[in-house]
Amino acid sequence: MSVTELLPSLKTLSRTDKLKVMQFLAQELEVEEELSLLQSGKTYQIWSPLNSHKAVQTLATLLEEKGK
């Protein structure tokens, strides 16, 4: 099926189905171009402000200065 034949069919899809098609195509492109930065099943560390007392103090200082 060519793109010319496919486009009219895509126009008749519901919004949800159009989003599914977009997601499918984006995933296909990602696989083809090997753009996957995150690997399935692998654990990654992320930064969190939880228990970051220095960050809290810095934010409090900035807010206090902004209020003056």
N, CA, C and O of each residue as an XYZ file, in Angstrom:
272
protein
N       0.851     -1.178      0.000
C       0.000      0.000      0.000
C       0.894      1.238      0.000
O       1.836      1.338      0.786
N       0.593      2.154     -0.869
C       1.389      3.373     -0.966
C       0.856      4.428      0.003
O      -0.250      4.307      0.529
N       1.661      5.456      0.226
C       1.260      6.548      1.101
C       0.014      7.238      0.553
O      -0.864      7.629      1.323
N      -0.072      7.388     -0.742
C      -1.221      8.022     -1.381
C      -2.505      7.255     -1.072
O      -3.561      7.857     -0.878
N      -2.411      5.937     -1.027
C      -3.576      5.117     -0.700
C      -3.860      5.121      0.805
O      -5.010      4.992      1.226
N      -2.825      5.267      1.594
C      -2.942      5.185      3.045
C      -3.534      6.457      3.673
O      -4.311      6.372      4.624
N      -3.175      7.613      3.154
C      -3.598      8.881      3.757
C      -5.111      9.041      3.888
O      -5.566      9.458      4.954
N      -5.907      8.740      2.884
C      -7.362      8.867      3.058
C      -7.903      7.961      4.168
O      -8.834      8.341      4.878
N      -7.329      6.775      4.320
C      -7.756      5.863      5.389
C      -7.396      6.422      6.755
O      -8.161      6.281      7.709
N      -6.242      7.051      6.850
C      -5.818      7.625      8.124
C      -6.735      8.765      8.556
O      -6.982      8.951      9.748
N      -7.235      9.521      7.593
C      -8.128     10.638      7.916
C      -9.426     10.168      8.550
O     -10.053     10.922      9.295
N      -9.835      8.960      8.278
C     -11.110      8.466      8.810
C     -10.972      7.886     10.223
O     -11.976      7.586     10.868
N      -9.754      7.730     10.697
C      -9.536      7.144     12.021
C      -9.972      8.099     13.127
O     -10.016      9.316     12.945
N     -10.290      7.512     14.274
C     -10.607      8.325     15.453
C      -9.319      8.970     15.961
O      -8.216      8.590     15.569
N      -9.488      9.940     16.832
C      -8.323     10.624     17.411
C      -7.417      9.627     18.133
O      -6.194      9.683     18.006
N      -8.021      8.725     18.883
C      -7.256      7.721     19.627
C      -6.458      6.835     18.682
O      -5.283      6.561     18.927
N      -7.088      6.391     17.609
C      -6.393      5.531     16.649
C      -5.281      6.282     15.925
O      -4.235      5.710     15.621
N      -5.510      7.567     15.649
C      -4.453      8.366     15.018
C      -3.244      8.482     15.934
O      -2.103      8.403     15.477
N      -3.493      8.671     17.234
C      -2.385      8.737     18.194
C      -1.645      7.404     18.271
O      -0.421      7.380     18.399
N      -2.380      6.297     18.192
C      -1.748      4.977     18.195
C      -0.865      4.793     16.961
O       0.228      4.234     17.052
N      -1.341      5.260     15.817
C      -0.550      5.175     14.581
C       0.715      6.009     14.713
O       1.796      5.576     14.312
N       0.578      7.218     15.280
C       1.751      8.077     15.477
C       2.763      7.413     16.400
O       3.965      7.439     16.134
N       2.276      6.820     17.482
C       3.168      6.148     18.427
C       3.863      4.972     17.758
O       5.064      4.771     17.937
N       3.115      4.203     16.993
C       3.696      3.074     16.286
C       4.797      3.524     15.323
O       5.879      2.938     15.287
N       4.512      4.561     14.551
C       5.500      5.052     13.585
C       6.737      5.612     14.277
O       7.857      5.396     13.814
N       6.545      6.328     15.381
C       7.684      6.869     16.127
C       8.548      5.737     16.672
O       9.775      5.825     16.635
N       7.924      4.681     17.176
C       8.684      3.535     17.687
C       9.428      2.824     16.564
O      10.567      2.393     16.744
N       8.792      2.702     15.418
C       9.447      2.079     14.268
C      10.674      2.877     13.840
O      11.725      2.301     13.560
N      10.542      4.198     13.790
C      11.682      5.042     13.431
C      12.802      4.920     14.453
O      13.979      4.879     14.097
N      12.426      4.863     15.724
C      13.416      4.735     16.789
C      14.201      3.441     16.630
O      15.426      3.435     16.752
N      13.505      2.360     16.362
C      14.179      1.071     16.178
C      15.091      1.113     14.956
O      16.235      0.661     15.006
N      14.577      1.657     13.867
C      15.367      1.727     12.636
C      16.621      2.572     12.802
O      17.673      2.236     12.260
N      16.516      3.656     13.542
C      17.642      4.577     13.687
C      18.444      4.327     14.960
O      19.412      5.035     15.238
N      18.041      3.320     15.731
C      18.728      2.955     16.964
C      18.921      4.158     17.889
O      20.023      4.431     18.365
N      17.804      4.874     18.130
C      17.849      6.053     18.976
C      17.513      5.755     20.430
O      17.496      6.660     21.265
N      17.252      4.512     20.728
C      16.845      4.167     22.082
C      17.983      4.410     23.053
O      18.987      3.697     23.034
N      17.828      5.424     23.909
C      18.853      5.753     24.883
C      18.697      4.940     26.155
O      19.675      4.689     26.859
N      17.488      4.533     26.449
C      17.226      3.750     27.648
C      16.994      2.298     27.243
O      16.309      2.016     26.260
N      17.569      1.392     28.010
C      17.423     -0.022     27.720
C      16.369     -0.633     28.633
O      16.343     -0.362     29.834
N      15.525     -1.436     28.072
C      14.474     -2.085     28.831
C      15.074     -2.996     29.898
O      15.987     -3.775     29.623
N      14.556     -2.890     31.106
C      15.014     -3.743     32.193
C      16.244     -3.248     32.930
O      16.615     -3.823     33.954
N      16.883     -2.202     32.439
C      18.073     -1.663     33.084
C      17.659     -0.610     34.118
O      16.686      0.117     33.918
N      18.398     -0.537     35.213
C      18.118      0.432     36.266
C      18.971      1.674     36.056
O      20.169      1.579     35.790
N      18.341      2.846     36.178
C      19.036      4.113     36.008
C      18.879      4.949     37.273
O      17.811      4.967     37.885
N      19.938      5.633     37.656
C      19.868      6.529     38.802
C      19.318      7.874     38.345
O      19.656      8.365     37.267
N      18.475      8.455     39.172
C      17.963      9.790     38.886
C      18.207     10.673     40.099
O      18.265     10.189     41.229
N      18.349     11.969     39.859
C      18.543     12.911     40.947
C      17.183     13.311     41.483
O      16.231     13.486     40.723
N      17.100     13.453     42.779
C      15.869     13.884     43.428
C      16.218     14.946     44.468
O      17.250     14.841     45.131
N      15.380     15.957     44.617
C      15.631     16.977     45.636
C      15.318     16.490     47.051
O      15.563     17.214     48.016
N      14.779     15.272     47.191
C      14.456     14.723     48.500
C      15.707     14.680     49.365
O      16.739     14.154     48.947
N      15.618     15.223     50.548
C      16.730     15.288     51.510
C      17.900     16.134     51.010
O      19.033     15.948     51.456
N      17.643     17.040     50.112
C      18.682     17.938     49.620
C      18.536     19.269     50.357
O      17.930     20.212     49.849
N      19.092     19.324     51.540
C      18.930     20.494     52.402
C      19.571     21.745     51.804
O      19.063     22.851     51.992
N      20.673     21.580     51.091
C      21.325     22.728     50.467
C      20.405     23.337     49.399
O      20.306     24.558     49.278
N      19.738     22.474     48.630
C      18.818     22.968     47.600
C      17.651     23.713     48.233
O      17.213     24.741     47.717
N      17.152     23.200     49.340
C      16.043     23.859     50.042
C      16.471     25.235     50.533
O      15.733     26.210     50.396
N      17.665     25.305     51.104
C      18.164     26.582     51.618
C      18.371     27.585     50.484
O      18.033     28.761     50.619
N      18.922     27.119     49.375
C      19.138     28.003     48.221
C      17.812     28.544     47.699
O      17.688     29.735     47.413
N      16.823     27.663     47.577
C      15.512     28.090     47.096
C      14.870     29.078     48.070
O      14.293     30.082     47.650
N      14.968     28.800     49.345
C      14.401     29.700     50.352
C      15.061     31.071     50.277
O      14.381     32.092     50.378
N      16.370     31.103     50.102
C      17.097     32.368     49.998
C      16.636     33.144     48.767
O      16.393     34.349     48.843
N      16.514     32.450     47.627
C      16.080     33.117     46.391
C      14.659     33.670     46.540
O      14.372     34.789     46.115
N      13.787     32.886     47.140
C      12.414     33.354     47.329
C      12.359     34.551     48.275
O      11.575     35.478     48.073
N      13.182     34.522     49.289
C      13.221     35.631     50.236
C      13.726     36.890     49.547
O      13.167     37.969     49.741
N      14.782     36.764     48.740
C      15.309     37.918     48.008
C      14.299     38.460     47.005
O      14.187     39.672     46.818
N      13.564     37.556     46.360
C      12.576     37.954     45.364
C      11.421     38.722     46.008
O      10.831     39.607     45.390
N      11.109     38.372     47.250
C      10.017     39.023     47.960
C      10.344     40.417     48.447
O       9.433     41.172     48.786
N      11.606     40.782     48.493
C      11.999     42.115     48.993
C      11.823     43.178     47.965
O      12.108     44.346     48.230
